[in-house]
Amino acid sequence: MSAKVKEILTSILNRFETGEIPKAIAYSIFPIQDIPASKWSLCNRTLMFFSGTQDARGFNQWKEAKRFVKKGAKSFSILAPRFVKRENGEGNEQTFLAGFLTISVFRFEDTDGEPLDYQTIQLPELPLIEVAKKWGISVKAVSGSYRYYGYYSDTRKEIALATKEETVFFHELAHAGHAKVLGQLKSGQDWKQEIVAELSACVLSHLVGKDADKYLGNSHRYIESYASKANLKPLSACFQVMGDVEKVLQKILNTDETED
């Protein structure tokens, strides 16, 4: 095993300790359609997620798409199987997996050129976005699907949005606030954390003057689905997390310029 391959595999294993692997897999399993990465292995799409992009390609692949890698841009590596042909002892030739090779690819964000069909949305002026900025969290638009509308990465300090709806931003901002309250979020889709984020988003929508009522049906279904994971009724689950909701809202609304 080459040193480079070992380095990549080790980086993946280390991600298990941070709790980022489940989230990375959750979002990597639904890639943008009709791009080279949609045919990659889940492992390579997970590496792409960790590199902060939804589309990565080789230098010539970007050239074919009429986009060009920016000067000074750094690539990251994905893994490709290396097959060799050998005789199997019976006079027949068979193909064997001999190991892995590394392939250098570049992020869409590190290229310029022609727009792509899936080009991401333009985010509106988001209320409370200054709170994310004060916490050192970047907010960016991504290409999503009906499967998900956004995510918050505690490790990368990043909120990614695939919709213009403020409530989704509030949900992810609440996750960030909850991480500051707890010190660190639990890995995966923890039922308490999800309900805290959704309840907080509903409250924030009302406080900034948005029509939160039109989302209440979706919010109730969302809370109900996570409450069921703990064998709780939605109301009981909400009462259990109310203390954390209050702390998250205070953390968001009381953020000032002096806070780290």
C-alpha beads as a LAMMPS data file, in Angstrom:
LAMMPS data file: protein, C-alpha beads

260 atoms
259 bonds

1 atom types
1 bond types

-500.0 500.0 xlo xhi
-500.0 500.0 ylo yhi
-500.0 500.0 zlo zhi

Masses

1 110.0

Atoms # bond

1 1 1 0.000 0.000 0.000
2 1 1 1.458 3.344 -1.038
3 1 1 1.980 6.096 1.519
4 1 1 -0.605 8.293 -0.224
5 1 1 -3.296 5.593 -0.198
6 1 1 -2.549 4.851 3.457
7 1 1 -2.858 8.564 4.274
8 1 1 -6.298 8.769 2.647
9 1 1 -7.604 5.637 4.360
10 1 1 -6.259 6.830 7.709
11 1 1 -8.020 10.190 7.271
12 1 1 -11.315 8.353 6.717
13 1 1 -10.839 6.240 9.843
14 1 1 -10.011 9.345 11.868
15 1 1 -13.317 10.884 10.809
16 1 1 -15.161 8.182 12.734
17 1 1 -13.720 9.636 15.931
18 1 1 -15.130 13.087 15.135
19 1 1 -18.591 11.702 14.359
20 1 1 -18.590 13.160 10.846
21 1 1 -18.770 9.873 8.935
22 1 1 -22.532 9.236 9.376
23 1 1 -23.409 12.756 8.255
24 1 1 -20.993 12.591 5.321
25 1 1 -22.505 9.323 4.135
26 1 1 -26.031 10.688 4.557
27 1 1 -25.360 13.534 2.125
28 1 1 -22.958 11.678 -0.164
29 1 1 -25.439 8.916 -0.895
30 1 1 -27.547 11.299 -3.024
31 1 1 -25.083 12.886 -5.486
32 1 1 -25.929 15.385 -8.204
33 1 1 -27.041 13.394 -11.220
34 1 1 -25.205 13.294 -14.558
35 1 1 -21.796 14.353 -13.285
36 1 1 -18.685 12.127 -13.091
37 1 1 -18.869 11.895 -9.293
38 1 1 -22.345 10.336 -9.432
39 1 1 -20.619 7.174 -10.673
40 1 1 -17.943 7.203 -7.995
41 1 1 -17.927 4.849 -5.049
42 1 1 -19.566 6.047 -1.837
43 1 1 -16.086 6.186 -0.295
44 1 1 -14.888 8.667 -2.921
45 1 1 -18.064 10.755 -2.698
46 1 1 -17.506 10.893 1.071
47 1 1 -13.974 12.155 0.452
48 1 1 -15.500 14.767 -1.835
49 1 1 -17.905 15.856 0.947
50 1 1 -14.970 16.262 3.338
51 1 1 -13.279 18.461 0.738
52 1 1 -16.235 20.838 0.835
53 1 1 -17.792 20.300 -2.569
54 1 1 -20.518 18.371 -4.391
55 1 1 -18.682 18.195 -7.702
56 1 1 -15.040 17.336 -8.273
57 1 1 -13.323 16.296 -11.498
58 1 1 -9.915 15.787 -13.031
59 1 1 -8.152 18.632 -14.829
60 1 1 -9.126 17.387 -18.306
61 1 1 -12.700 16.626 -17.246
62 1 1 -13.140 20.244 -16.217
63 1 1 -11.624 21.296 -19.505
64 1 1 -14.192 19.194 -21.371
65 1 1 -16.937 20.979 -19.391
66 1 1 -15.411 24.307 -20.533
67 1 1 -14.302 25.155 -17.048
68 1 1 -10.701 25.727 -16.037
69 1 1 -8.850 25.167 -12.787
70 1 1 -7.854 28.415 -11.108
71 1 1 -4.179 29.165 -10.785
72 1 1 -2.837 27.954 -7.455
73 1 1 -5.830 25.694 -6.730
74 1 1 -4.994 22.573 -4.757
75 1 1 -6.338 19.175 -5.708
76 1 1 -7.436 16.387 -3.394
77 1 1 -7.151 12.663 -3.994
78 1 1 -9.700 9.919 -4.518
79 1 1 -9.037 6.199 -4.788
80 1 1 -9.282 4.009 -7.876
81 1 1 -8.882 0.201 -7.879
82 1 1 -5.825 -1.251 -9.646
83 1 1 -6.477 -4.544 -11.374
84 1 1 -3.889 -6.948 -12.784
85 1 1 -4.259 -10.094 -14.889
86 1 1 -2.654 -13.325 -13.707
87 1 1 -2.882 -17.005 -14.459
88 1 1 -4.940 -18.856 -11.883
89 1 1 -2.842 -22.023 -11.955
90 1 1 -5.174 -23.791 -14.349
91 1 1 -3.879 -22.048 -17.423
92 1 1 -6.663 -19.466 -17.374
93 1 1 -6.108 -15.749 -16.989
94 1 1 -8.094 -13.954 -14.333
95 1 1 -8.322 -10.378 -13.125
96 1 1 -7.308 -9.620 -9.533
97 1 1 -7.532 -6.519 -7.385
98 1 1 -3.915 -5.558 -6.696
99 1 1 -4.532 -2.450 -4.637
100 1 1 -5.505 1.157 -5.146
101 1 1 -4.224 4.176 -7.016
102 1 1 -4.754 7.819 -6.141
103 1 1 -6.299 10.223 -8.635
104 1 1 -6.066 13.995 -8.257
105 1 1 -9.309 15.948 -8.700
106 1 1 -10.309 19.583 -8.258
107 1 1 -13.399 21.091 -6.641
108 1 1 -15.996 22.968 -8.679
109 1 1 -15.374 25.946 -6.378
110 1 1 -11.763 26.060 -7.617
111 1 1 -12.719 26.430 -11.276
112 1 1 -13.932 29.214 -13.574
113 1 1 -15.743 29.041 -16.886
114 1 1 -19.077 28.107 -18.372
115 1 1 -22.020 27.640 -15.957
116 1 1 -23.268 24.121 -15.370
117 1 1 -26.869 22.931 -15.655
118 1 1 -27.150 22.275 -11.950
119 1 1 -25.734 25.655 -10.914
120 1 1 -26.654 26.336 -7.300
121 1 1 -29.328 28.751 -6.117
122 1 1 -28.677 32.361 -5.153
123 1 1 -29.316 32.761 -1.455
124 1 1 -31.486 35.695 -0.328
125 1 1 -30.647 38.105 2.495
126 1 1 -30.934 35.701 5.403
127 1 1 -32.040 37.080 8.792
128 1 1 -29.523 36.278 11.555
129 1 1 -26.787 35.336 9.078
130 1 1 -24.554 37.752 10.988
131 1 1 -24.747 35.348 13.946
132 1 1 -23.249 32.565 11.841
133 1 1 -20.495 34.920 10.673
134 1 1 -19.667 35.947 14.254
135 1 1 -19.328 32.275 15.125
136 1 1 -16.928 31.744 12.230
137 1 1 -19.438 29.649 10.274
138 1 1 -19.610 30.013 6.503
139 1 1 -22.990 29.832 4.749
140 1 1 -23.083 28.604 1.170
141 1 1 -25.582 27.425 -1.436
142 1 1 -25.368 23.872 -2.781
143 1 1 -27.285 21.731 -5.224
144 1 1 -29.649 19.563 -3.223
145 1 1 -32.518 17.208 -3.932
146 1 1 -35.892 16.324 -2.494
147 1 1 -33.967 14.150 -0.037
148 1 1 -32.445 17.034 1.897
149 1 1 -32.440 20.838 1.942
150 1 1 -29.382 21.685 3.985
151 1 1 -26.863 20.595 6.567
152 1 1 -24.547 21.932 9.248
153 1 1 -21.013 20.587 9.566
154 1 1 -19.616 21.207 13.035
155 1 1 -16.141 20.060 11.991
156 1 1 -15.967 22.350 8.948
157 1 1 -17.978 25.173 10.584
158 1 1 -20.212 25.340 7.541
159 1 1 -23.920 25.656 6.783
160 1 1 -24.906 24.452 3.305
161 1 1 -28.338 25.305 1.908
162 1 1 -30.143 23.834 -1.101
163 1 1 -33.199 26.062 -0.662
164 1 1 -33.979 29.740 -0.203
165 1 1 -36.342 29.063 2.718
166 1 1 -35.209 30.889 5.853
167 1 1 -36.591 28.155 8.113
168 1 1 -34.001 25.691 6.785
169 1 1 -31.245 28.187 7.563
170 1 1 -32.684 28.704 11.064
171 1 1 -32.743 24.915 11.576
172 1 1 -29.066 24.599 10.674
173 1 1 -28.138 27.726 12.658
174 1 1 -29.887 26.151 15.667
175 1 1 -27.686 23.070 15.239
176 1 1 -24.674 25.384 15.377
177 1 1 -26.042 27.082 18.490
178 1 1 -26.739 23.705 20.082
179 1 1 -23.147 22.660 19.388
180 1 1 -21.948 25.746 21.271
181 1 1 -24.287 24.965 24.181
182 1 1 -23.280 21.290 24.410
183 1 1 -19.631 21.694 23.420
184 1 1 -20.091 19.132 20.650
185 1 1 -23.057 17.567 18.894
186 1 1 -23.637 13.826 18.933
187 1 1 -22.869 12.029 15.701
188 1 1 -25.674 11.023 13.375
189 1 1 -29.293 12.182 13.391
190 1 1 -29.901 12.327 17.150
191 1 1 -33.623 12.737 17.896
192 1 1 -33.136 15.345 20.606
193 1 1 -30.824 17.456 18.492
194 1 1 -33.168 17.367 15.515
195 1 1 -36.211 18.364 17.563
196 1 1 -34.257 21.161 19.288
197 1 1 -33.236 22.496 15.874
198 1 1 -36.750 22.322 14.426
199 1 1 -38.453 23.916 17.443
200 1 1 -35.826 26.650 17.533
201 1 1 -36.322 27.298 13.807
202 1 1 -40.076 27.732 14.309
203 1 1 -39.515 30.252 17.097
204 1 1 -36.861 32.178 15.151
205 1 1 -39.198 32.416 12.149
206 1 1 -41.840 34.102 14.302
207 1 1 -39.319 36.408 15.968
208 1 1 -37.981 37.781 12.674
209 1 1 -41.477 38.281 11.277
210 1 1 -41.602 35.382 8.813
211 1 1 -44.780 33.430 8.088
212 1 1 -43.816 30.376 10.103
213 1 1 -47.394 29.056 10.173
214 1 1 -47.167 27.747 6.619
215 1 1 -44.387 25.382 7.732
216 1 1 -46.042 24.100 10.906
217 1 1 -47.412 20.985 9.197
218 1 1 -43.973 20.020 7.928
219 1 1 -42.414 20.849 11.296
220 1 1 -44.934 18.710 13.149
221 1 1 -44.277 15.754 10.836
222 1 1 -40.535 16.265 11.230
223 1 1 -40.767 16.355 15.036
224 1 1 -43.178 13.424 15.051
225 1 1 -40.788 11.275 13.002
226 1 1 -37.890 11.905 15.407
227 1 1 -40.035 11.598 18.534
228 1 1 -41.076 8.132 17.352
229 1 1 -37.421 7.076 17.410
230 1 1 -37.534 7.580 21.193
231 1 1 -41.018 6.031 21.486
232 1 1 -42.440 9.400 22.482
233 1 1 -45.413 11.470 21.430
234 1 1 -44.423 14.765 19.749
235 1 1 -45.619 16.884 22.693
236 1 1 -43.735 14.781 25.243
237 1 1 -40.575 14.931 23.145
238 1 1 -40.871 18.726 22.844
239 1 1 -41.242 19.128 26.601
240 1 1 -38.104 17.048 27.142
241 1 1 -35.960 19.327 24.987
242 1 1 -37.509 22.671 25.970
243 1 1 -34.591 23.538 28.244
244 1 1 -32.101 23.099 25.428
245 1 1 -34.312 25.064 23.038
246 1 1 -34.249 28.006 25.455
247 1 1 -30.446 27.845 25.718
248 1 1 -30.041 27.661 21.937
249 1 1 -32.342 30.638 21.363
250 1 1 -30.534 32.675 24.005
251 1 1 -27.202 31.780 22.436
252 1 1 -28.386 32.941 19.005
253 1 1 -30.301 36.038 20.052
254 1 1 -27.776 37.257 22.618
255 1 1 -24.754 36.902 20.365
256 1 1 -22.859 40.196 20.250
257 1 1 -19.722 41.472 18.595
258 1 1 -17.556 40.637 21.589
259 1 1 -18.377 36.910 21.514
260 1 1 -15.705 34.546 20.209

Bonds

1 1 1 2
2 1 2 3
3 1 3 4
4 1 4 5
5 1 5 6
6 1 6 7
7 1 7 8
8 1 8 9
9 1 9 10
10 1 10 11
11 1 11 12
12 1 12 13
13 1 13 14
14 1 14 15
15 1 15 16
16 1 16 17
17 1 17 18
18 1 18 19
19 1 19 20
20 1 20 21
21 1 21 22
22 1 22 23
23 1 23 24
24 1 24 25
25 1 25 26
26 1 26 27
27 1 27 28
28 1 28 29
29 1 29 30
30 1 30 31
31 1 31 32
32 1 32 33
33 1 33 34
34 1 34 35
35 1 35 36
36 1 36 37
37 1 37 38
38 1 38 39
39 1 39 40
40 1 40 41
41 1 41 42
42 1 42 43
43 1 43 44
44 1 44 45
45 1 45 46
46 1 46 47
47 1 47 48
48 1 48 49
49 1 49 50
50 1 50 51
51 1 51 52
52 1 52 53
53 1 53 54
54 1 54 55
55 1 55 56
56 1 56 57
57 1 57 58
58 1 58 59
59 1 59 60
60 1 60 61
61 1 61 62
62 1 62 63
63 1 63 64
64 1 64 65
65 1 65 66
66 1 66 67
67 1 67 68
68 1 68 69
69 1 69 70
70 1 70 71
71 1 71 72
72 1 72 73
73 1 73 74
74 1 74 75
75 1 75 76
76 1 76 77
77 1 77 78
78 1 78 79
79 1 79 80
80 1 80 81
81 1 81 82
82 1 82 83
83 1 83 84
84 1 84 85
85 1 85 86
86 1 86 87
87 1 87 88
88 1 88 89
89 1 89 90
90 1 90 91
91 1 91 92
92 1 92 93
93 1 93 94
94 1 94 95
95 1 95 96
96 1 96 97
97 1 97 98
98 1 98 99
99 1 99 100
100 1 100 101
101 1 101 102
102 1 102 103
103 1 103 104
104 1 104 105
105 1 105 106
106 1 106 107
107 1 107 108
108 1 108 109
109 1 109 110
110 1 110 111
111 1 111 112
112 1 112 113
113 1 113 114
114 1 114 115
115 1 115 116
116 1 116 117
117 1 117 118
118 1 118 119
119 1 119 120
120 1 120 121
121 1 121 122
122 1 122 123
123 1 123 124
124 1 124 125
125 1 125 126
126 1 126 127
127 1 127 128
128 1 128 129
129 1 129 130
130 1 130 131
131 1 131 132
132 1 132 133
133 1 133 134
134 1 134 135
135 1 135 136
136 1 136 137
137 1 137 138
138 1 138 139
139 1 139 140
140 1 140 141
141 1 141 142
142 1 142 143
143 1 143 144
144 1 144 145
145 1 145 146
146 1 146 147
147 1 147 148
148 1 148 149
149 1 149 150
150 1 150 151
151 1 151 152
152 1 152 153
153 1 153 154
154 1 154 155
155 1 155 156
156 1 156 157
157 1 157 158
158 1 158 159
159 1 159 160
160 1 160 161
161 1 161 162
162 1 162 163
163 1 163 164
164 1 164 165
165 1 165 166
166 1 166 167
167 1 167 168
168 1 168 169
169 1 169 170
170 1 170 171
171 1 171 172
172 1 172 173
173 1 173 174
174 1 174 175
175 1 175 176
176 1 176 177
177 1 177 178
178 1 178 179
179 1 179 180
180 1 180 181
181 1 181 182
182 1 182 183
183 1 183 184
184 1 184 185
185 1 185 186
186 1 186 187
187 1 187 188
188 1 188 189
189 1 189 190
190 1 190 191
191 1 191 192
192 1 192 193
193 1 193 194
194 1 194 195
195 1 195 196
196 1 196 197
197 1 197 198
198 1 198 199
199 1 199 200
200 1 200 201
201 1 201 202
202 1 202 203
203 1 203 204
204 1 204 205
205 1 205 206
206 1 206 207
207 1 207 208
208 1 208 209
209 1 209 210
210 1 210 211
211 1 211 212
212 1 212 213
213 1 213 214
214 1 214 215
215 1 215 216
216 1 216 217
217 1 217 218
218 1 218 219
219 1 219 220
220 1 220 221
221 1 221 222
222 1 222 223
223 1 223 224
224 1 224 225
225 1 225 226
226 1 226 227
227 1 227 228
228 1 228 229
229 1 229 230
230 1 230 231
231 1 231 232
232 1 232 233
233 1 233 234
234 1 234 235
235 1 235 236
236 1 236 237
237 1 237 238
238 1 238 239
239 1 239 240
240 1 240 241
241 1 241 242
242 1 242 243
243 1 243 244
244 1 244 245
245 1 245 246
246 1 246 247
247 1 247 248
248 1 248 249
249 1 249 250
250 1 250 251
251 1 251 252
252 1 252 253
253 1 253 254
254 1 254 255
255 1 255 256
256 1 256 257
257 1 257 258
258 1 258 259
259 1 259 260
